[in-house]
Each structure stands twice: as C-alpha cells, then as structure tokens.
Amino acid sequence: MVSRNGLLRVRLIVERRRVDVAGRKLWALTYNGYYMPPTLRIRPGDRMELAMENRLGAATNLHVHGLHVSPSGHSDNIFVYIHKGRTFHYSYRFPGNLAPGTYWYHSHAHPMSGPQVAGGMSGIIIVDGLKQYLPPALRGITEHVIALKDFQVEGDSVKTKQLHIGAPTNRTVNGQLNPTIHIRPGEIQLWRLANISANIYYNVRLQGQRFQVIAHDANPSDRIWQADSLLLAAGARFDVLVRGGPHGRTELQTLPYRTGPGGNQFPQATLATLVSDGAPEHPAALPTTFAPTEDLRHAAVAARRTIVFSENAAETKYYINGRQFDMNRVDIRSKLNTVEEWTVRNNSDEEHSFHLHVDDFQLMSINGRPHQGHGWQDTASIPTKGQVVIRIHFTGYTGKTVVHCHILNHEDAGMMAVLEIVK
C-alpha cells in the first residue's frame, strides 16, 4: 500500500484465520487475512488514515514502531484498546523531516502484545527517501524486504499461549521458510532487515560477504559502515547494501546467539538463499559519507537519569526502576526541546532489548566504552549485568508514551514504564 498525493488510506481487519504460513495451513492472527500483511509505504510529510477493525476475541491496538509521530489522541496512542467488534480510526500526520528507512507496525495491547505479535500481528512500514543519499547510478537499485518473523506451532495453530522464548521455532523471511533471493554478479541491492518477531534475537550473516550498513532503526548513517554480521535484538532494523558475488548460492543465516546465563540460546538457522546468476554488472563505487546526522556528544544536557531493568524470573515478574507497569502512573517526565542523558542499567542475568517510543536516541557508550553508531536508533540491547548510556533530544511532540523491553514477554510481565513529554 503506497501513499498517493500525500495520503495513505488503510483498512486493517484483525482476525484469526486459517492461512498459509511457511507452506503449512495454520490458524494465525492476521491483518487483512495474511500472516505477512501489507507493507505500508509513505513519504516524509504524508498523512495516514488507518481504520482498524477488530474481529478477535480480545482487545487489541496498533503501534507504528520507531516513527516520530504524536503519541496522543488518534495517533500512535498505545493506551487505546480496540475491543471485539469495534473499529478505531487512527490518524497520523508525519513531519516533513521524518527519517527515511524501515519501520514496522504491531499490536501493543498490554498485556497481550507478546501473544498477539507471536500469533502473526506484525508488518512492515517503509518511509521512502533513503536512496536520495546514494550516487545517482544507484538510486534505481532493486530492494528487498527481509522481514524476520518466527512462529511456534501447537496442533494446527500458530502458538499464542504459554510462549517459551527459547523453545524451538520456525524462522521465516516474509512468512516463508528459506526463500530464494536473486542477484546478478556485481549488482548492488538494498535489503531492509527487520526483526518483527515477538521475543527472539537474530544475529544475521551473509556467508562470505560484508553488509554495507546505510541505516539503523530507520536512521540514515553518517557514513556507510561494514559488518560481517548484524545483531538484531527484538524490534531492531538495519538497511544494508549487498553486492552480488560470483555465480553460485550463498546462505543468509542467523548465527548462534545466547542472551546470557538467565536468558535464551538461539541456534543457527538458514533464513534465505541468495542465488547469484545472470549477466554480471560492473561494480559501482560506494561513497564514504552518506547522510547528515545530529551528533549529541557536545549537546547541553538538561537532565541525567538512571533507568534500571531488573527481574524476578522465578515469579515471571519484570521491572523498570523496581516497579511494574501501571498505565495510570507517570514514571518519567521529560521536557520538550531538551536533551537528556540516560544510563540504562541491566541488573539481570539476561540481555534486554531497550526500546523508546516517539524520539530516537544516540547510543553513547556500552559498559563504559565509547560507542560510535554513526547515527541514532530506537532499540538497543543492554548487556547482562551491564549498562548503556544514551542521549535523547525530545522534539516535536508532547504527551504520554512508554519505554520498555521489546522482548514482548518481558513487557507484558511488567517491564514497561510511562514517559510523559511536557512543554
């Protein structure tokens, strides 16, 4: 679905349906009857009018993950509950300076976000404009959405109850098991890597190649940087350039990854197969610089805060600053048009996927070591018994929103806090 003349009109019907999931007929939670629902495509400055009809047996809602947009009213308001049989009309007005890149949408209905997203309720949003920073010869390159989405099976259904994060799962790309992606030798493509699963991490590698990263969490990089593998914590995205190698087949894999002694072990798996074939292309040169970014290292800091993630795993209780989520309590109050520095500390034996709504942040350090991320992000994995320091510039919007762990089982079990941005 693509915006026209500055407007995207969308109708999303949420229902449990028996659909094709990775070649199997399974009952799943769907948007418009699809396990892999429509990709929504907009441009900076657009409006989106979205009607959501709930045909589930439980309440739901919608979050447009990562987008810099109002958290109030009929916009990205995660405190809304759409009850069974009701339709809610969302209305979004996106700023003209909205960062281009890959975002996603999913249920944020507390405490059901984990089961609903695991059941299938997640999809991709693309904000166009990222290719403008490429040389003219590369602005027409082929792009592929690589939506990483996993499902567990119980009987004839995608599992939504008693979800165990480390249980065997089926990792799909766009709802398919090991699909084939074609590229010509020497050809450069844009891949939009997005972890739109409920709980798990991906450590993605393309055998024999390095990713050329141009954006992280839909924030264009100040320069193109290289990586042999990319860790996509729950909720994270990377936009990367991939160059076709010699004729042959290459696996896109997720490598083994452990989130700590109290966390989970995710095994290696093949996600997709890249086939290099056809007439070779002359390799195009890539620039060293990419997009302008705001650097907060020398900004005046209006407030410093410590945000502590902790848990009582035996009782399945998770906390921020010693308290479980309460939508009627404001935990953090920040002023619009100021920069704050947060030390986000993890007191548990497993990594947590820190996520902030409305405003993205610059990751300054990890466990005391300065970090150069070449731009901003909206998600960061907090090391086991460690900490990160971030800086946030609150701009554009006031209102109540949230900060939370994007491992949705943890969010549903209390690891979320209310942030109010005030004038």
KAURBEL-V207816 format. One line per field, one symbol per residue. phi: phi as a letter, one per 20 degrees, with the letter a starting at -180 (. if undefined). psi: psi as a letter, one per 30 degrees, with the letter a starting at -180 (. if undefined). burial: b if it has 24 or more other C-alpha atoms within 12 Angstrom, else e. A space follows every 50 residues. Layout:
phi->???
psi->???
burial->???
//
This chain:
phi->.cfclncddccdddbececfclncecfbecdlncfdfgeecccgnfdcdc eddedeecfbaccefnfebgedleeeeeefceegndcddebdceffdgff qdcbcafcfeddfggffffpebbdcddfpfffeeggfdfdffccedeebd bddcmdcffcdlfdfefgbdeddlmdelfdddbegnfdcdddebedefce dcdecdgmcdfdedbclmdgffbfcdbfbcedfgnebcdcecdfeggqdc eecdegbdeofddcddffbeebdedebnffdfgefdfeeccfcedefdff eebccdddebbcffdlcccclmcegbfedeecccegmcddddedddedeb fcefcdemdfcdeebclnegcdemqdbdcbeefglcbcdcccdecncdpe bbcaeeffgfgfeoebceddecf
psi->kkkkhgkjkkjkkklkljljjhgljlklklkhgkejakkkkllkfllkjj kjkjglfllaakkjkfkjlkglbgbijffkkjlkflkkjkjkjklfgkkl akalklkgjkhgeeeeeeffiklkkkjlfefffllefgfglklkkijjkl klkjbglkkfkhkkeglkljkljhgkjhlkkklkkfkklkkjkkjglefl lkjkkjkglkkjkfkkhhjklflkllkelkjjlkfllkklkkkkalkakk kjlklkkkglfgbljklklkelkkjjlaklkkkkkkleldlklkjgeglk jfkklkjkkllieeghkklkhgklkjfgkkekjlkkglklkkjjkjglgl kkjkkkldkllkjeljhfkkkjfgallfkkkklkhallklkkjjlekllk alklkgjfeeefgfiklkkkkl.
burial->eebeeebbbbbbbbbbbebbbbeeebbbbbbbbbbbbbbbbbbbbbbbbb bbbbbbebbbbbbbbbbbbbbbebbbbbbbbbeeeebbbbbbbbbeebbb bbbbbbbbbbbbbbbbbbbbbbbbbbbbbbbebbeeebeebebbbbbbbb bbbeeebbbbeebbbbeebbbbbbbbbbbebbbbbebbbbbbbbbbbbbb bbbbbbbebebbbbbbbbbbbbbbbbbebbbbbbbbbbbbbbbbbeeeeb bbbbbebbbeeebbbbbebbbbbbbbeeeeeeeeebeeebbeeebbbeee eeeebebbbbbeeeeebbbbbebbbebeeebbbbbbebbbbbbbbbbbbb bbbbbbbbbbbbbbbbeeeeeebbbbbbbbbbbbbbbbbbbbbbbbbbbb bbbbbbbbbbbbbbbbbbbbbee
//
